[in-house]
């Protein structure tokens, strides 16, 4: 069986790992990605706030070895879901099964003024660049703002605001700084009232301004103001933005999208095309756009490809840092036809350790090595 996996993020890495464990050399699996390596979302913040360096958090694809898996680092130019074929800079590839796990592209230029007057921190290069921006910041008004929906990892902007508070406090700049958080959600984490309450309490304790149900529509580089969708202006000295998310152009051109994303069966992750699956941020499956959900979806697809009966349960765990060495855990379930629900575990050193093991265990599983430089 020839299996094409497009994208080596949470979804693609988990899928190929499970298929290698289950099918071994009996399968011919081609994993295609253009990046140099993999970076966890939380690692971007660690670099951004100078807790570590970029080289310590990039997990290179080079040397990735699994039974039956071939990694091809190249750019995908066209996807033919009907023909189970992709065109790349390294040539054409055909399969019996195709899995699209290409995630969402981020487009800072889609928000007028963001590139000229602000800084996005959701891409790997963007977050790494903000490290130097923050190092040179001497205090003032900081706005952390979301520019469109949907966006990856909905708790991340809240976590960023809390980590920024600690960062400025440690540098002696918190008393001369203001932090405002602009979010398109009514609460920080709508599926978990307990988590939202804990975050709102943390914002109040730290003097972080909370602006719910709002979007940043543009920045005015001359006036140094963020202009919200309702017309309100927020002055800033530093703007940290969550840029617009969209499917990659090559996915749009494939004809797989409806209303901007790939629709899938929420239980099986099958698309409208036979033997074609999609997982993660590239889909409109109904779960948040976060790596842990892509991982869970990939596990289901791997089982189904291997001939096992499996359906997706929609459960994922997210870690939120409240302060140094104290991390909370949120578990949320999204099932079609049900109201999202979950549980919240208060911030503690226990879940800080859990978060560390979450990353380390996946590096071991996916790459077959220890995360020795983290």
Secondary structure, DSSP 8 states (H G I E B T S, - for coil): -EEEEE--SHHHHHHHHHHHHHHGGGSEEEEEE-SSEE--HHHHHHHHTTSS-GGGT-EESTT--BTTEEEEE--EEEEETTTTEEEETTEEEE-SEEEE---EEEEGGGSTTHHHH-EE-SSHHHHHHHHHHHHT--S-EEEEEE-SSS-S-TTHHHHHHHHHHHHHHHTT-GGG-EEEEE-SSSSTTTT-HHHHHHHHHHHHHHTEEEE-S--EEEEETTTTEEEETTS-EEE-SEEEEE-EEEE-HHHHTTT-EETTEE---TTT-B-SSTTEEE-GGGB-SSS-S-HHHHHHHHHHHHHHHTT-------EEEEEEEEETTEEEEEEEE--TTS--EEEEEEEEHHHHHHHHHHHHHHHHHHHSS--TT-
